[in-house]
Every structure is written in C-alpha cells, then in structure tokens.
C-alpha cells in the first residue's frame, strides 16, 4: 500500500516527539493506531465484499451457460415417452390386473354397520 521504510518512521517519530512532547505522544500514537486499524478493517471489508460479488457473478454466468446447454423440451419428450412405454407395458401384463372387476360391497370391504353408540341412526 504505502512504501514507508524504517528511516521514514524514525523521522516521523522524532518530529512527533518534538511537536507533541513526551506527555501527549502516547495518546496520539494510540489514536493514530485506532484510525489505522479502522482503515484496515474497512479496506478488508470492501475487498471481501468485492470478492463475494465476483464469485456470485461467476456463478450466475456458469448457471446461464448450463441453462443454455439444457434443452427442456427434449427432456420433457423423453420423460413423456418413458411414461407412455411404462404404462403400455403395465397394461399388457396380466399380473397387474385386479381379481374383482366389480366394486366390493360393504361386507367384502370389511365395513362395520353403525351402532347406536357410534352415532348411527
């Protein structure tokens, strides 16, 4: 970010000691340290947000490319054909036919006639 060497830091420290004095220099150093820390956190936050946005944009592009490569109509036709074939095979198989061609009456279904306790008339 900034190219500040050790010699430049020493010069700044000596000037700050002369201008501020030994009593106010520690407080000023803490204040400057807090500002630098806040600035670093803000820069880090911005860079993380930019990275996230770039990843999201890359994912969108990938999804768009995959969506273009998919042909939904062909897939739907294949599914429809498979279902039609499965239904035609199941209609031809005699094992899938039911024993009773007529609906079952109450006795065969196991229905119990209502009693007075259960609210029947």
C-alpha positions in Angstrom: 0.0 0.0 0.0 2.4 2.7 1.2 6.1 2.2 0.8 7.4 3.6 4.1 10.8 2.4 5.3 12.2 2.3 8.8 14.2 5.6 8.3 11.0 7.5 7.4 9.2 6.1 10.6 12.1 7.3 12.8 11.9 10.7 11.3 8.2 11.0 11.8 8.6 9.7 15.4 11.2 12.3 16.2 9.1 15.2 14.7 6.0 13.9 16.6 8.1 13.9 19.8 9.3 17.4 19.2 5.8 18.8 18.3 3.6 16.9 20.8 6.0 16.4 23.7 6.5 13.3 25.7 3.2 13.7 27.6 0.8 13.7 24.7 2.8 11.4 22.3 1.5 8.1 23.7 -2.2 9.3 23.5 -1.6 10.5 19.9 0.1 7.2 19.0 -3.0 5.3 20.3 -5.3 7.5 18.4 -3.4 7.1 15.2 -3.2 3.3 15.8 -7.0 3.2 16.2 -7.5 5.1 12.9 -5.1 2.8 11.1 -6.9 -0.2 12.5 -10.3 1.1 11.4 -9.0 1.9 7.9 -7.5 -1.6 7.6 -10.8 -3.2 8.7 -12.8 -1.0 6.1 -10.4 -2.0 3.3 -10.6 -5.6 4.3 -14.4 -5.4 4.4 -14.5 -3.8 1.0 -12.2 -6.3 -0.6 -14.2 -9.2 0.9 -17.5 -7.7 -0.4 -15.9 -7.3 -3.9 -14.7 -10.9 -3.8 -18.1 -12.1 -2.9 -19.7 -10.1 -5.7 -17.2 -11.5 -8.2 -17.9 -15.1 -7.0 -21.7 -14.5 -7.3 -21.3 -13.1 -10.8 -19.1 -16.1 -11.8 -21.8 -18.5 -10.5 -24.5 -16.6 -12.4 -22.5 -16.9 -15.6 -22.0 -20.6 -15.0 -25.7 -21.1 -14.4 -26.6 -19.2 -17.5 -24.2 -21.3 -19.6 -25.6 -24.5 -18.1 -29.2 -23.3 -18.7 -28.4 -22.6 -22.3 -27.0 -26.1 -22.8 -30.1 -27.7 -21.3 -32.9 -28.4 -23.7 -36.0 -28.8 -21.6 -38.3 -29.7 -24.4 -36.2 -32.7 -25.4 -36.1 -33.8 -21.7 -39.9 -33.5 -21.4 -40.4 -35.5 -24.6 -38.1 -38.2 -23.3 -40.0 -38.4 -19.9 -43.3 -38.5 -21.7 -42.1 -41.3 -23.9 -40.8 -43.3 -20.9 -44.1 -42.9 -19.1 -46.0 -43.9 -22.1 -43.9 -47.0 -22.5 -44.2 -47.9 -18.8 -48.0 -47.6 -19.0 -48.3 -49.7 -22.1 -46.1 -52.4 -20.5 -48.2 -52.4 -17.3 -51.5 -52.7 -19.3 -50.2 -55.7 -21.2 -49.1 -57.6 -18.0 -51.9 -59.8 -16.7 -50.3 -59.9 -13.2 -51.3 -56.3 -12.7 -55.0 -56.9 -13.4 -57.3 -57.0 -10.4 -59.2 -60.1 -9.2 -62.5 -58.2 -9.0 -63.8 -56.3 -11.9 -66.8 -55.1 -9.9 -66.6 -52.8 -6.8 -66.7 -54.6 -3.5 -69.8 -54.3 -1.4 -69.8 -53.3 2.3 -69.3 -56.9 3.6 -66.3 -57.6 1.4 -64.7 -54.3 2.3 -64.9 -55.1 6.0 -67.2 -52.2 6.8 -68.9 -52.4 10.2 -72.6 -51.2 10.3 -73.0 -48.2 12.6 -74.3 -48.7 16.1 -76.3 -46.5 18.4 -73.2 -45.7 20.5 -71.2 -44.6 17.4 -73.8 -42.1 16.3 -75.6 -44.2 13.7 -79.4 -43.9 13.2 
